Amino acid sequence: MDDLALAAWSLDGLKQCLDSLAAKPNAAAATRAAPIAARVAELQRQVAQQACGLGSPEDGPEPLQDSLAQVASSCLNLPGLLDDDEYSVSSWGLNPLLSQTIVLALAALASGLALRKEGCVPSPFLEGVGEDLDLIAVHIYGGLCRLSGNEADETHGPAIQAMKGICVWACAIIHNLVTGNHSHLTASHLWDWASGNALWAVVLAKGVLTFHPLTDGVQLSTLVPPPPSNLQDLKISMFQTLPGLLSADIAFIEEVKAGYLEYDCPIAHRNVQLAIHRAQLTVAILDCDLLKAVLDCPPTSMEFEHDHSTAATTTTTAAAAVPSSPSCPSSSYPSSSSSSAWLPSLARMVAELLGLPSSAATAEDWAEVYSLLQEECTGHELFSLSDALGVRDAWAAEVGLRAASLWRCLFHLKVAGISRSLLEDLAEISSVAVPDQHGAELFLEAVVAGHHEEWDVASVAAATVFASNAEVVPSTHVSFLYVLADLPAHKKDLVSSQLQRSTAVRSASVLHHWLAILGGQPSPPHDPLTSLHSAGFLKTDQRIPEVEEAEVAEAALEARLAKRSQKPRAEPLKLRKMFQNAPKDLCCALDGKLVIDPVRSPYGHLFERATLAEALRQHPGRCPLTDNALVLETCERDHVVRAAAVRWVRENGPRRAAA
């Protein structure tokens, strides 16, 4: 289905949904839906004329993209107009008809943007669509993160699938807009589209990356639009943007936009601010359970291009040496070189989040920056140094827990000409997630076979750390042994020195075998969970000049404080705070967060069903609070609490006055 046909199909379905809403006894919904339906009817005629070659997307009193954007905004405002009894218990705040309406409106807009002529100015109404997406952000977060794992459930499956569809088409809008201007989706695009909120950006990414229309097993209705024709490209682009969210460019994007980036700010303070930004993203990724979701069902099929090169043949063997990861059938996506294009981004994201705050920033630096950010009243979650280290350790624990499925994916990396940075990422990951030894041997064999350039010191050191952490010894890996043995003497010394300083080495006893080849002696390894990297967070080309003179620095600090007090203070979306600050009688007794799918135990305790299920999986048959006998089947869903939770979100969530 081409873009014009998809736009027409989506508008037809949207008209039916709006007519159904207008026929509801709810007066507010009927009053709001009827004029939107009339506008959609006009758009149907406009698209039909274009299909007959009688016009273009820019013809008419206003361009098609402007009209579609305004319709999408109107549909996003509809959820706040329905009475509580209109909400289905299975959808947590977005009943099936409303979800379907929003999906179709976003699909029509995304398809309309793909029809734009080259050089056409983007619609000024698109910014309003991004703002109106905030109105349903809390519902999407609740559905995709708190109800994660219930996709096959008859109660929740259709709602979760619909929410994924909303994420897919919301991101397809910005993807089509950007690629239509001969550009590519970047982290800044996703950050802006998510209103500068880390959790909302990760939620959107999770919705896109876990959307598999042919395998989720549930369909909302016959009016659900087909997935975007460029779904695979959208997924890969989305994954490639995630590591970029961790960069200094995103951490300081608001300051750059507002024109008050302070170049005299001490580098230690910048490192602290960046560490806090990364901690916020790490918490968001952990909250969304993004790593597990992606590893359980990878964004693309895990097939390889089969060529006749030694590297490709060896790589396929290495990947087949370990059990296959649960994924979608190969028929869902074509086998191509792009099938593994997202894996370097996965490795980069995991490794970046394992990095530790710069040791150049002292406790005093952290205290001062923390105090300054508190004064700004940004509404974003703040972290002390101990908090940031705790978040990093939590991420390391999560990566270690997912080690087997993570390496099943990473062993599918295209290794021909593998980059130094990717080898360093794999070495960092192996410090907390031990690779399967046999799979690591085959993978390293493929790396050596596919490396046709001269080995540089950093690449050899990273590959050696990876081998050591996987407990691969020279006697079982002759090809890499020859790589080390054939190095010039000065390179051997440099590699040996790097290995003895490495914070990623797990076992000195295994490393000893490799150091013996280099002629070096092993030293006790650093603990990867507590050692601080000597390098700062900011790359060399991102560093901001530091003022050395104490008097000038003090004066600059006073000037910054004065300037900060005059800065505009935007009110950000507070998804995570909403779930943490909900009334106690609406929160799970285990994790303290707002319940989405509440169940009540026979002992009277309120739990989030998925949270309780995980606790019972770890300790079967025992209540996590009382240690009494308990099974999930005896815990009934509490529909009264669920309705109260939905009502609380609607009353406290972001809302804008209806136009």
QUIZIKA-V649485 format. One record per residue. N is the residue number from 1. SS is DSSP state (2 for helix, 1 for strand, 0 for the rest). PSI is psi as a letter, one per 30 degrees, with the letter a starting at -180 (* if undefined). Layout:
BEGIN
n-><N	N>
ss-><SS	SS>
psi-><PSI	PSI>
END
This chain:
BEGIN
n-><1	2	3	4	5	6	7	8	9	10	11	12	13	14	15	16	17	18	19	20	21	22	23	24	25	26	27	28	29	30	31	32	33	34	35	36	37	38	39	40	41	42	43	44	45	46	47	48	49	50	51	52	53	54	55	56	57	58	59	60	61	62	63	64	65	66	67	68	69	70	71	72	73	74	75	76	77	78	79	80	81	82	83	84	85	86	87	88	89	90	91	92	93	94	95	96	97	98	99	100	101	102	103	104	105	106	107	108	109	110	111	112	113	114	115	116	117	118	119	120	121	122	123	124	125	126	127	128	129	130	131	132	133	134	135	136	137	138	139	140	141	142	143	144	145	146	147	148	149	150	151	152	153	154	155	156	157	158	159	160	161	162	163	164	165	166	167	168	169	170	171	172	173	174	175	176	177	178	179	180	181	182	183	184	185	186	187	188	189	190	191	192	193	194	195	196	197	198	199	200	201	202	203	204	205	206	207	208	209	210	211	212	213	214	215	216	217	218	219	220	221	222	223	224	225	226	227	228	229	230	231	232	233	234	235	236	237	238	239	240	241	242	243	244	245	246	247	248	249	250	251	252	253	254	255	256	257	258	259	260	261	262	263	264	265	266	267	268	269	270	271	272	273	274	275	276	277	278	279	280	281	282	283	284	285	286	287	288	289	290	291	292	293	294	295	296	297	298	299	300	301	302	303	304	305	306	307	308	309	310	311	312	313	314	315	316	317	318	319	320	321	322	323	324	325	326	327	328	329	330	331	332	333	334	335	336	337	338	339	340	341	342	343	344	345	346	347	348	349	350	351	352	353	354	355	356	357	358	359	360	361	362	363	364	365	366	367	368	369	370	371	372	373	374	375	376	377	378	379	380	381	382	383	384	385	386	387	388	389	390	391	392	393	394	395	396	397	398	399	400	401	402	403	404	405	406	407	408	409	410	411	412	413	414	415	416	417	418	419	420	421	422	423	424	425	426	427	428	429	430	431	432	433	434	435	436	437	438	439	440	441	442	443	444	445	446	447	448	449	450	451	452	453	454	455	456	457	458	459	460	461	462	463	464	465	466	467	468	469	470	471	472	473	474	475	476	477	478	479	480	481	482	483	484	485	486	487	488	489	490	491	492	493	494	495	496	497	498	499	500	501	502	503	504	505	506	507	508	509	510	511	512	513	514	515	516	517	518	519	520	521	522	523	524	525	526	527	528	529	530	531	532	533	534	535	536	537	538	539	540	541	542	543	544	545	546	547	548	549	550	551	552	553	554	555	556	557	558	559	560	561	562	563	564	565	566	567	568	569	570	571	572	573	574	575	576	577	578	579	580	581	582	583	584	585	586	587	588	589	590	591	592	593	594	595	596	597	598	599	600	601	602	603	604	605	606	607	608	609	610	611	612	613	614	615	616	617	618	619	620	621	622	623	624	625	626	627	628	629	630	631	632	633	634	635	636	637	638	639	640	641	642	643	644	645	646	647	648	649	650	651	652	653	654	655	656	657	658	659>
ss-><0	0	2	2	2	2	2	2	2	2	2	2	2	2	2	2	2	2	2	2	2	2	0	0	0	0	2	2	2	2	2	2	2	2	2	2	2	2	2	2	2	2	2	2	2	2	2	2	2	2	2	0	0	0	0	0	0	0	0	0	0	0	0	2	2	2	2	2	2	2	2	2	2	2	2	2	0	2	2	2	2	0	0	2	2	2	0	0	0	0	0	0	0	0	0	2	2	2	2	2	2	2	2	2	2	2	2	2	2	2	2	2	2	2	0	0	0	0	0	0	0	0	0	0	0	2	2	2	2	2	2	2	2	2	2	2	2	2	2	2	2	2	2	2	2	2	0	0	0	0	0	0	0	0	0	0	2	2	2	2	2	2	2	2	2	2	2	2	2	2	2	2	2	2	2	2	2	2	2	0	0	0	0	0	0	0	2	2	2	2	2	2	2	0	0	0	0	2	2	2	2	2	2	2	2	2	2	2	2	0	0	0	0	0	0	0	0	0	0	0	0	0	0	0	0	0	0	0	0	0	2	2	2	2	2	2	2	2	2	2	2	2	2	2	2	2	0	2	2	2	2	0	2	2	2	2	2	2	0	0	0	0	0	0	0	0	2	2	2	2	2	2	2	2	2	2	2	2	2	2	2	2	2	2	2	2	2	2	0	2	2	2	2	2	2	2	0	0	0	0	0	0	0	0	0	0	0	0	0	2	2	2	2	2	2	2	2	2	2	2	0	0	0	0	0	0	0	0	0	2	2	2	0	0	0	0	2	2	2	2	0	0	2	2	2	2	2	2	2	2	2	2	2	2	0	0	0	0	0	0	0	0	2	2	2	2	2	2	2	2	2	2	2	2	2	2	0	0	0	0	0	0	0	0	2	2	2	2	2	2	2	2	2	2	2	2	2	2	2	2	2	0	2	2	2	2	2	2	2	2	0	0	0	0	0	0	0	0	0	2	2	2	2	2	2	2	2	2	2	2	0	0	0	0	0	0	2	2	2	2	2	2	2	2	2	2	2	2	2	2	0	0	0	0	0	0	2	2	2	2	2	2	2	2	2	2	2	2	2	0	0	0	0	2	2	2	0	2	2	2	2	2	2	2	2	0	0	0	2	2	2	2	2	2	2	2	2	2	2	2	2	0	0	0	0	0	0	2	2	2	2	2	2	2	2	2	2	2	0	0	0	0	0	0	0	0	0	0	0	0	0	0	0	0	0	0	0	0	0	2	2	2	0	0	0	0	0	0	0	2	2	2	2	2	2	2	2	2	2	2	2	2	2	2	0	0	0	0	0	0	0	0	0	0	2	2	2	2	2	2	0	0	0	2	2	2	1	0	0	0	0	0	0	1	0	0	0	1	1	1	0	0	0	0	0	1	1	1	2	2	2	2	2	2	2	2	2	2	0	0	0	1	0	0	0	0	0	0	1	0	0	2	2	2	0	1	1	0	2	2	2	2	2	2	2	2	2	2	2	2	2	2	0	0	0	0	0	0	0>
psi-><k	l	e	e	e	e	e	e	e	e	e	e	e	e	e	e	e	e	e	e	e	f	f	l	f	j	e	e	e	e	e	e	e	e	e	e	e	e	e	e	e	e	e	e	e	e	e	e	e	e	f	g	g	g	a	l	f	f	l	l	e	k	l	e	e	e	e	e	e	e	e	e	e	e	e	f	f	e	e	f	f	k	l	e	f	f	k	k	e	f	f	i	f	j	l	e	e	e	e	e	e	e	e	e	e	e	e	e	e	e	e	e	e	f	f	k	l	k	f	k	k	l	k	f	f	e	e	e	e	e	e	f	f	f	f	g	e	e	e	e	e	e	e	f	e	f	g	k	f	g	e	f	k	e	e	f	e	e	e	e	e	e	e	e	e	e	e	e	f	e	f	e	e	e	e	e	e	e	f	f	g	h	a	l	k	l	e	e	e	e	e	e	f	g	h	g	k	e	e	e	e	e	e	e	e	e	e	e	f	g	j	i	f	f	f	f	f	k	k	e	l	f	g	k	l	l	l	k	f	h	e	e	e	e	e	e	e	e	e	f	f	e	e	f	f	f	l	f	e	e	e	g	e	e	e	e	e	f	g	h	k	j	f	g	k	k	e	e	e	e	e	e	e	e	e	e	e	e	e	e	e	e	e	e	e	e	e	f	h	e	e	e	e	e	e	e	i	l	e	l	l	h	l	l	k	j	a	g	l	e	e	e	e	e	e	e	e	e	e	f	f	l	k	k	k	k	a	l	k	f	f	e	k	k	j	l	f	f	f	g	f	f	e	e	e	e	e	e	e	e	e	e	f	f	l	l	k	k	f	f	k	l	e	e	e	e	e	e	e	e	e	e	e	e	f	f	h	f	f	l	k	l	k	l	e	e	e	e	e	e	e	e	e	e	e	e	e	e	e	e	e	g	e	e	e	e	f	e	e	f	f	g	k	j	f	j	h	k	l	e	e	e	e	e	e	e	e	e	e	f	f	f	j	k	l	k	e	e	e	e	e	e	e	e	e	e	e	e	e	g	j	f	l	k	k	l	e	e	e	e	e	e	e	e	e	e	e	e	f	g	h	k	l	e	f	g	i	e	e	f	e	e	e	e	e	f	k	l	e	e	e	e	e	e	e	e	e	e	e	f	f	k	f	f	k	e	j	f	e	e	f	e	e	e	e	e	e	f	g	l	k	l	l	k	l	l	j	f	f	f	k	k	k	f	k	l	e	k	l	e	f	f	k	k	k	k	k	e	k	e	e	e	e	e	e	e	e	e	e	e	e	e	e	e	f	f	k	k	j	k	j	l	k	i	e	e	e	e	f	f	g	l	k	e	f	g	l	k	f	e	f	g	l	k	k	e	i	k	l	k	l	f	g	f	k	k	l	k	e	e	e	e	e	e	e	f	e	e	i	k	g	k	k	f	e	f	g	l	k	k	l	e	f	f	j	k	k	j	f	e	e	e	e	e	e	e	e	e	e	e	f	f	l	k	k	l	k	k	*>
END
